[in-house]
Structure formats: structure tokens, C-alpha cells
Amino acid sequence: MTLSRQMVFIILVSFVFIFMGTFAISLENARHYLARQLESHAQDTATALGLSLSPVLARKDTTTTRSMVDAIFDRGYYRELVIEGVDGQRLLERNNPAGIAGVPAWFVELTPLETPPGTALLVDGWMELGTLRVTSHPGLAYAELWRTSADTLLWLSACTAAALGLGLGLIHIILKRLRSVEAQAEAICDGRYPIQDDIPKTRELRHMVLAMNRMSARVKQAFADQSAIADALRAQVYVDEVTGLGNRRYFDAQLGQLIQYPDEFAGGALLLMELADFKEFNNRHGYVSGDELLRKAAASIRAACPAETGCLLARLAGGSFGVIVTHGQKETVEALAQRLAAGLVQLRDQGGLDGQSLGHIGVAMYATGQTASELLGHADHALRTAQAQGACAWHLHSPAQPQDVPSGARNWRKFLEDSVREERIELSFQPVLPLGAAPGEAMHREVLLRLRGESGEMLTAGTFLPMAERVGLAPEFDRIAVQAVLERMGRTPSLAKAYAVNLTPGSLRDAGFVDWLCQQLKAFPERAKRLTFEVPEYGVVGDVEAAKRFVQRLRPFGSRFSIDHFGRNFASFAYLHSIGAAYIKIDGSFVRNLHLDQDNQFFLRELTRTAHEIDMKVIAMSVETAEEREALAAILVDGIQGYLICKPGETD
């Protein structure tokens, strides 16, 4: 039973007892008072009439006696009047058998009124003539008792109702405060730290609200401190201290991870940018000016690489920079190279560079099966070719495109529209297992899209989804994935499997898609509770507010939200508490050879502790060896996913 119901029940029971007791006492007092009044009335009448009748009876004037008795009795106030002689014989008798009018019979039975008779001796001097006995009629007393009882009942009912209303109002005010405190506590558990501005005046409630506000502020500060530690650890290991971009270690880790999992790098590219004669610039202007030039160059690179492109930026050494494009097509990469070259010209115009050489850019498109050294070799060769072409030149090395992959946005649009119409989109699944001695059932199964080309070759999502985003068809593919999973869940309701569906970042900002998704979840409430929607970190960081709104829309249906490839981008961990994600998936670049990397172990341990403090689970991606699993178990991550468990397949 809820607290409000308990309090209402206690108040009701208390008022019922008070009401019944007060009414019973009032009724009993009125009954005793009226009984005494009836007795007194009868005795007074007997005494007065006895004195008047004594001389008349002495003369044996029967007519006058009857007249005097009738004059008293006919008023209706008496039930019985009897004159008895000395020998006990009744000389005169009057009776009034009339009932009690206007009073319910049950009330008369419930409240009996005693009517003791009043008696008087009839004497003539010292001679006793007889006895007079008078009994009052209780009708008027019952009528008065009934009226008094009814008025008392109405008054007590009104007072009870008013008191009950005031009590319920007070309970509502108290419970409203308690509910606000409960909501605040739930928000803290969800990683949000609200402060209540409306402070109640009641001392106890005020102290409680102020205590909750202090706790919320302290937990928020503790999480911020923990996030700052994790950010500092990551920066110490992976961030170039001059430019704020990734360092060479970060670059090598990300490139190695993407090469190892080509599904995530399909359509990707590597760009190398080198400032011309940077060593001579340092010698002429000093290292302070050199560092300032590096910072300006890094800012120019950031401006040329918007968040939605999913680019990974790093300073490799000296005046050399690397840009990894995780998804895109040749046209997208060429446009990026042009923006980088334009940034070099702008840097010179602002007085940042000497001479006309400025810098150069080499671009290499990734081809499935390439190693990291091969891709770096192609990019470096393209850079040397660009250096031979003149100032601010860029050169692209592009391998032959697969037969099933079209070129150009127009051809891609037609290819994707035909694929949707011909239903060439298929699902594959990869389970996520809890990390423990006995994993048991999978935590969930990640849903991966595949597209069958015209010649039968299977294309991964990394190949076609970036172009689907570019031509505005990504929400359509997300709809297909959601519908297919919901249908699959409906075919096996008894298994109650949970699934994680990957969404493109643009779908979070697509109001039409979000409305459609909510309609689907509302139509299948039981299935909705077993669905999680994953979005890559760069998509969340690119529009945190859109992610928050999306999570709020999911909450009523019990669906969850997660962040994929967490840690790949250099976003501060502080934003985690405001998103409300159920879990994060650590990018595989931090997991590779984790058992050999003390820095990554320390970083992931702090990250896991930070996530657990806001009730967020941590899942490690790309786990391939038992040694990596053991290292993750020591860090206390919640689940693992990768080839150590199984590769993606059509069965789940």
C-alpha cells in the first residue's frame, strides 16, 4: 500500500472513531436529560393536580374531578393518569395510546426513553383519600431527541468532511514534496543532477530538500572530478599537447583497429598533410612561433573536418598531420582534400606561413585487404606526388572500385533505391555476452545491415550507409532495420531475445523518423522493452541535445539507448551523465592487446568506474583473445563482443 493510501486510511479511521464517539456521547447525554425532564414533568403535574383534587374528592364531587382531570390530560402531554382509592381500586383512569409521530421506529428502539410515573397522595386533613399517578408521554421528547441527533449528525459530518479535506490537502502537499524528492533521486541515478529551487517553508521538508540539493551537487561534482581524471588520463596517453589533436600513438591505434575490422572502414581513406619546411620555420622564428603555427594548422584541419564526417585527426610528427576518414566515398574525400588545401592558403594569408610552398596533402583510398603499412605507403606516395605538383597541391591514390560499388552520388542513389525496392537488404547478428564465470544468455544481439549487390557480393553497412546518409536515404534504411527486427521478435515471442539496432546519426535529428519509431514502439510495447538503439559516438557528440531528446522519447516505451565506438573521438566524458544511455561500447582500439598495455588498462579502469557511478554499463568491442578477456574482467567491464565469441552471422 502506498504512503498516501496509508495516511488517508489512518485519517479516515481516526475520524470515524472520533465521529462515532462524539455522536454516541451527545446522543446518550440528550437521552438522559430528556428522561429526567419527563420524570420531573410527571412529578410536578401529579403534585399540583393532587393538591387541587384533594378537596374535590373529599366532597365526592365526581363531575368536577373528571373535569379537572380531562382538562390536564387532554393536552396530550401524558400517556396515563390514574386515581386509586385507599383500597387500591381505580376511581378514575385516562390513557393516551397514541404513537410517536415523526420519529422512525428504529430510532425509538435504538434510544429507549424511560418514563417513570409521578405520584401524589390525595388527603383531606389527616385522612388519606387515595393516590394520583401521572406518566408523561415520550412523543415530544423523542421528537426533540431525533431533531437534536439529526442536527448533531449533520454538524459532525460537515466538520469531518472539512477536516478530511484539509488533511488530504496537507497530505497532497507533503507527498508532492516527497515525489519531487523521489524524482530528484531517480534523476541522480540516471546521471542527471537537478537542484530544486522551490524550497518548502515547513522545517522538516525544507531540511530534506536542502539535503537532497547538497547531495545532488556533491554527486555531480564527484562525477565531474572523475570525468576530468579520465579525460586527463586519455589526454596524457593519446593527445598531442601542442595541438590538442591525437598523437602518433592514437593514430596508429585507430588505423590498426580499422584495418583489422574492414567492415568499419569500407569506403574510408587516409590523408597525410605536411607543412612545407617546418623545421626551417622553427629555426627562423623559434619554437614558440612554431607551436603557434601548429595550433593554427590544427584549427584549420578541425574546421575542414566536421563532426558528421567521422574523421579522426592526429599530429604525427613535426609539421605532419594525419586524417582518417572512417566512412565516405571518393567524392567526399576529394572535397575534404580541397578544404584542407584551402585552409593552407588561408593560413598563409593570415601570416602563418612563409614563402609559397605552404604545404601539401596526400590521399589514399582504403581497399579491403590492405594492411596499415600498405595504406600509409600509398598515402605517403601521394603526398610526395603532391609536393612535386606545386604549392598547396593534393594528390589522390585510389584503388580500383569493386564491381558492385557504384560511383557518383546519382548512381549511388539509384543503386540504393533499387536495393530497397528489390529487398536486397539483409540482417546479420553478433551477440554481446556478459563477462563472468558463467555468461549464460547473451545480454543482447547487435543487428548489422548487409546489402546484396547486383552480382551477389555482400556489401557491409560501412560501404553503403555513408552514401545513404549523403543522399538522404539513411532514415529509410533505419526504418527497414527496425521493422525487420520487430517482425523477427514477433515470430519468436517465447524466446524474449533482446536486440541492439544501429541508427545513423542523422535519424536522431529527423523528426519524421523519430515520430514513426515511437509509433512502432507503441504498437509493440512488449517488443519495445527488448530493443536498444545504438549511435556512434561522433553522432552523439555532434548533437548532444538531439540525443537527449531522442532518449526522452524512448523512455515511455522502455527502449534503451547506447553509444557505440566510445572513446574514438576526443569528447569530454562529462556529457555522459546528461544523455541517459544504458551502456557504452568501448572502441576496439583500446581493447587490442589490452593485456600488454598498462596505460589503456588504467584508462579503461577509470572509464568503467566513472560509467558505473551513473549506473551505466560498459561493453568492450573487438575482443579477440582470451588474454584480452581476462584483462577486461579485471577492469570489471560488464560485457564483451568480438570474434572471440563469434563473427557476425545470419542466425542469432
N, C-alpha and C positions, 0 to 999 in steps of 0.2 A: 504494500500500500504506500502510495506517495505521501510525502510530508504534508502536502496541502490537504489531502483527504484525512489524514490522521488528525490534523489540527481542527478541521471542520467537524469531524466526528466527535472529538472531545468537547468542542464548544456546544454542539447540539445536545449531547448527553448531559452536559452541565446545566444548560438552560432548561432542558426537560425536567430534571430533578428540582431545580430551583422553582420552576413554574408550578409543578405539581405540589411541592411542599407548601409554597406560598398560598396557592389556591385552597389546598386542604385545610390549612390553618385558618384562613379567612372564613371558609365555609363553616368550620366547626365552631369558631367563636361567635359567628352570627346565629347559628342554631342554638347554642347555649343561651345567648342573650334573649332570643325570642321565646325560648321555653320559660325563662324566668319572668318575662313580661306577661306571658299567658297565665302563669300561676298567680302573679301579683294582681292581674286584671280580674281573675276569677275570685280571688280572696276579697278584694276591695268591694266588688259587687255583692258578694254574699254578706259581708259585714253591714254595708249600707242598707241593703234590702231587708236584712234580718231586723234591724232596728225599726224600720218602717212597718214591717208586717207584725211585729210582736203585739201592739195594742189592738190591731185589727183582728188577729186570731183570738185574742183574749175575749173580744166581743162576739166571736164566732160569726164574723161577717164574711161569709164565703164569696159573695159577689165582689166586694171591694178587694178581697185577697186576689181573686182571679184577675181583676182589672189591673192591679198593681204589677202582678207577675207578667201578664201579657204585655204591658207597656215596656217592661225591661227586655223581655225575651224576643219580642217581635222585631227588634232592631237587627237581629241576625248575627250578633257577636258571640252567641253562646250555643254550644252543642246540646247541653242538658241542664235543666233546672228542676230540682226535686225538693218537695216539703214532706217530711216524715213526722208522724206523731211520736209521742213518747214511747208508744208500744212498737214502733218500727213500721207501722202501716203508712203507706204513701197517701198523703192527703191531697197532694196536687203534683202533677208531673208534666213537664214540657220537653220535647225532644226536637232537634233540628237535624234530620238525616241528610241534608244537602251535601253534595260532594264538594271537592276543592276545584274551583273553576280557574282556568288559565294557567295551570301548572301541570306539566307532564307527569303521568303516573309513575314513570321510572324515577323521577326526581323525588317524588313523595316517598317511594320505597327506599331510595338511597339515603335520604336525610330524614329519618323519623323524628317528629317533634312530640315530646311528652307534654300532656295537658292535665296536670294534677288538679282535682277539683278544689274549690274554695268552700269552706264550711262555716256556718254561724249558728249559735243556739238561739232559739226563739223562747223568750221568757216574759213572764208577767210578774214583776216584782221578784219574789223569791221562788215563784212557781215556774218550772220548765214546761214549755208548751210543745216543743218539738225541735227539729233540726232542718236547716236550709243548706242544700248542697248545690253549688254552681260550677259548671265546667265550661271553659271558654272554647269557642270554635277555632281550629287552627288555620282555616282557609286564608284569612288575611295575612297571618304570619308566614304561611307557605308562599303566598304571592310576593310578599316583601323579600323573603329569603331567595326566591327564584330571581327576582329583579336584581337584587344585590349580587347574587352569584354571576348572573349574565354580565352585569357591568364590570365586575372584577375580572371575569374571564376575558372580556374584550380589552380591558386596560392592560392586563398582563400580557396578552397576545401582542398588542401593539408595542409594548416595551420590549418584549422578547424579539420581535421582528426588527425593531430599530437597533437593539444591541447586537443581534446577529449580523445585521447589515454592516454595522460599524466594525464588528470583529472580522467579518470576511474582507472588508476593505483593508483593514490593517494587515490581515494575512496576505492579501494580494500585494500590498506594498512591500512587505518583508520578503515574500517569495520572488517578487520581481527583482529585488536586490540580489537574492540568492541565485536566481537564474542568470543575472548578469555576471556574477562571480563565477558561476559554473561555465558560462560561455567564455569568460576570460581564461579559465583554467584549460578548457578544451583548445582554445586558440594557442596557448603556450605549448600544449602537447603537439599541435600541428606546426609548430615553428613560427607562429606569429606572436608578437608580444604587445598586445594593446594596453593602453593606460586609460582607466575610467576617469573622466573629467567631472562627472556628476557625483559629488561626494555627499552621502546622506547626512542628515543632522543627528539622527539617533546615534548615541555614543558607540554602542556595540557594533552596529552596522558600519559606522564611519571607520572604526578601528579595523574591521575586517577588510573593507575596500582599500584602505590605505596600505594594509599589509600585503594584499594581493598586488597592488600597484608597485610596491617596493620589490616584491619577488619577481614580477614581470620585468622590471627594469634591470634587476641583477642578472636574471637568466639571459636576457638579451645581451647584456654586456659580456657575460661569460661566453656566450656563443660567438660574439664579435671578436673577443680575445682569442678564442680557439681557432676561428676562421683566419685571423691575422697570423697566427702561428703557422697554420697550414699554408697560407699564401707565402709567408716568408720562407718556409722550407722549400716550396716548389721554386720560388724565385732564386733561391741560393743554388739550386741544382740545375735549373733549366732556363733561366732568364739571363740575357746579356745585360750586365749592369749599366752599360753606357746608353744603349738604345731602348731597353725595355722589351725588345723582341726576344724570341727564343734564341738560345745559344747553339753551338755546334752539336752538343750532346742531345738537345731537344730535337734538332733537325734530323740527326741520324736515327734517333729512336722512332720518330714519326714516319720517316721514309721507310725504315726497315719493317715497321708494323704494316704499312700499306702495301708494300711489296709482298709480304707474307700472306696477306689476305686480299688478293686481287679483286674480289667482289666489291670491296670498299673503294677501290682505286680505279675502277673501269672508267675510261674517259678522262682520267686525270692527267696532270702534266707537272713538269718541274721547270722552274725558271731560275736562272742564275743572273744576278745583276752585279756588276763590278764598277766601282768608281775609278775613273782613269787617274793614274799617277797619284794615288792616295798617299803613298809613302813620301813622295816629294812634297806634297801639300803639307804634311806634318813637319817635314824638315824646314819648310819656308815659314810656316805660320805658328808652329808649336802644337803640342798635343792638346791643349785646351781648345784651340780653334778646330783641330782635327776631330775632337769628340763632339763639338757643336755641329760640325758638318755631318757626322754620323747620325746625330739625333734628327737633324733636318731631313736627311735621306730616309730615315726610318719613318718619319711622319709622312713623307711623300708616298712611301710604299703602303702605309696603312690607308691613306686616302684613296689609293688606286685599287685597293682590295676590300670592297665592302663585306660586311659580315655574312651576307647571304651566299657569297661565293664559296664559303667554307675553306678559305685559304689559310695555310699555316705559314707564318712568317718567321724568319730567323736571320741573324747575322752570323756568318760563317767564320770570317777572319778578316782583319784589316778593313778594307772597303768593299768586301764581298758579302752579298746577301743572297738568301735562298727563299723562294716562294714555292710551296707545294700546293697545287690546285687539286683538291681531293675529288672533285667531280666537275664535269664540264665537257665541252666539245671544242673542236679546233677553232671555231669562230669565236667562242667565248675567251679562249686562251689568247688568241691574236688580239682581241680588243683589250685584254689585260696588259699585254706587252706594249701596246700603243700608249696606254695610260701611264705605264711606268716610264716610257721614253719621254712622254710629255712632262712628267714630273721632273726628270733630269734637266730639261730645258728651263722649266720654271725655277728650279734650284739655282741654275746659273744666272738667270735674270735677277734673282734676289741677291746676287753677290756671293753665293755659297761656294761656287766652283771657279777655278782659274782656267784660262785657256779655252780651247774649242773642243777638246776631246770629250769632256764631261763624263761619259760612262757608256756602258753597253749592256745588252741583255741577250742571253742565250736561252732558247726554249726547246724542250724536248717533250713530245707527247709520249705517254706511257703506253706500252703494248703488253698484253698479257703474256706472262712468261719471262719478262725481263727481270734481271737482278738489279739490286740497288746500284752496284758499280757500273753496270751497263747503262742505266738511265742517267747516272751522273756523268758518265763518259760522253753520252750523246749531248747532254746539256752543255758540258764544257766545250765540246767541239763546236756547238752552235754559237757559244759565246766568242770563241776565237774567230769564227767566221764573221760575226757582227763587228768585231774590233777591226777587221780588215776592210769593212764597208764604210767606215767614217763615223763621225760624232753622233752619239745617241742612236746608233743603229741597233736593230734587233734582228735575230735570225731564228727561224723555226725549223727544228728537225722533227718530221712527222713520219712514223712508220705507216705501212700500208694498212688501210682500214679493212676490218673483216667484211666478208661479203654481205652479211645480214645487217650491217650497220649503215644506215643512210648518211648522207652528208647534207648540210644546209638545213636551216630552220624549216623551210617549206616542206622539204622531203621528210623531215622528222615528223612534222605534224601529220602528214598523210599516213606515214608508217604507223604512228601511234593510234590515230583514229581507226585505221583498218584493223589494227590489233584488237582494239576494244570491240569493234563491230563483229569481228570474226571469233571473238572469245579465245584469243591465244594467250591470255594471262593465266598463269598457274601459281599455286601456293607451294611453298616448302616450309619446313618447320625445324627448329632447333631447340631442344629442351634446356631449361635452366634448373639445375639441381641444388637443393640446399647443401651447404657444406657442413658435414658432420660424419660421425661414425656410421650411421645408418641413414642414408639420404632419403630412401623411400620414394614417394611420388614426387614428380617434378613440381617446382614452385609454379612454373608456367612454361608455355612454349612460345617462342618468338616466331612470328609469322613473317616470312620473307617472300617478296614477289619475284616471279620469274616470267619472262616473256619469250615465247617460242617464235623464232624468226621464220621467214618465209621458206627457208631451206631446211628448217627443223632444228637449227642450232639454238640452244637455250641462252638467252641474254639475262644477266643479273640486273638487279634494281639499280646498281651503281652505273650501269650503262645507259639505261633509258629514262630513269626518273629525273636526272638533272635536265634533260631536254624537255621532259614533260612539264617541269616547272617553268622552263624558259618560254614555252609556247602556251602556257596557261592551262594545261591538261592535268596537272598533278592532283587537284581535288577529285577529278574523275577516277583516277587510279586508286586514290584513298577510299573512295566510295566502293569501288569493286572489292578491295581487300576487306573492308568492314562487312559488306553484305555476304561475301563468301565465308567469312569466319562465323557470322551469326547463323548462316544456314548449316554449316558443319556442326556447330554446337547443338542445333535443333535436331540433327539426325541421331545424336548420341547423348540424349539428356541425362541418362543414368550415370555416365562417366564423370560428369561435372568437371571437365578439364578447363583450366584457365589458359588464356592466350594473351600475348602482347602484340599489338598491331603497330607497325611503324607508320607514322604520318609525316608528310613533308611539312617543313616549317610554314610554308605559305598557307596551308589549310587552317592553321591556328588563327590567321587573320581574315579568313574567308567566312563572313557571317552566314552566307548561304549554306556552306558545308557544315558549320557548327550547328545551325538550326536543324539541318537534315539529320546529323548524327544524333542529336538529342531526341528527335522523333523516333529514330530507330531504337535507341536505348529505352525509351518509354514504352515502346511496343513490346519489347522483350526484357522485362525487368529482371528475371532470374538470370538470363544470359549476361545482362549488362554488368552484374556484380562480379562476373568472372573475366572481365575484359580490362586490359591495361593498354594505354596508348603511349607509345614511345616517340620522342622527338629528339634529334641530335642536339648536342649542347650549343652549337653555333646558332641553331634556330631559336633556342630559348633565350640566349644572351642577346641576340639581335632584336628581340622584342619581348622583354620580361613582362610588360603589362598585358600583352596579348596572351601569354602563357598563363598568367594569373586568372584572367577572365575565363580562359578555357577550362582550367581546373575547377573554378567555381561552378561552371555549367555542368561539369561531370558529377559533382558531389551528390546531388539528389538521387542519382541513379546507382550510386555505389561503385561506379567505374573509377579506375585509378590512372595516375599519370606518372611517367618516369622520364629521366633524362639519359639519353644514350651517348656513348663516347665521352663520358665526363672526364675532364682534365685535359682534353686535347687543346682547348682554347685557354688563353690566359685570363679568364674571367675570375673575379674575386669570389670566394666561397660564400661571402656574406649574403648573396642573393638567394641562397638555397632556402633559408628559413621562410622567405615570403612566398615561395612558389607553391609549397604543399605537395611536393612529389612523394610518391610512395617509396620509391627507391631510385638509386643512381647506378648506372653501369660504368665501371671504371674502364677507360680506354685501354686497349690491349698493349699499347706502347709502354705502359707502366707495369705490365704483368710479365712481359717477355723476360726470361731469365731472372725473375724476381729473387730467387734464392741466392743469386750471386751479387745482387745489388743492394747494399746496405742503405744507400740514400733513398731508393724507391721504397724499401721496406719501412723506413722511418716515416717517409711522407705518407704512404698509404695507411699506416697505423694512425697517424694524426687525422687523416681524412675520414677514416672509418669511425674514430671516436667522435669527431665533430658531427657526422651524419647520425650516429646513434643517439646523440644528445637531443636531437629534434625528432626522434622516433622515425628515422628514415633508414631503410635497409640499403646494403651495399652489395652489388653483384660484380664479380670480376669477369671480364670478357677475354676471349682468346687464350684460354688456359689449355696448354698442350702437353704438359709433363706432370708427372707425379710430384716432382720437386717443387714446381710452381704451386701446385695444390697444397702441399704441406706448408709452404711459406705463407700462403693466403689463410690457411687455418690458424696459424699463429697470430695473424693480424686480426682475426675474428670477423672476416667478411661473412656475409650471410649466404651467398650462393655463387656458383661458378657456371660458366658457359664456354664452350670451345670444343676443339677437336678431341680433347682428352675424353669427353663424354661421347660425342658423336658429331659427324658432319651434318649439315642441313639435308633433309630428305623430304620426300612427298608424304611419308607417314608420320603421324605424331604419337 
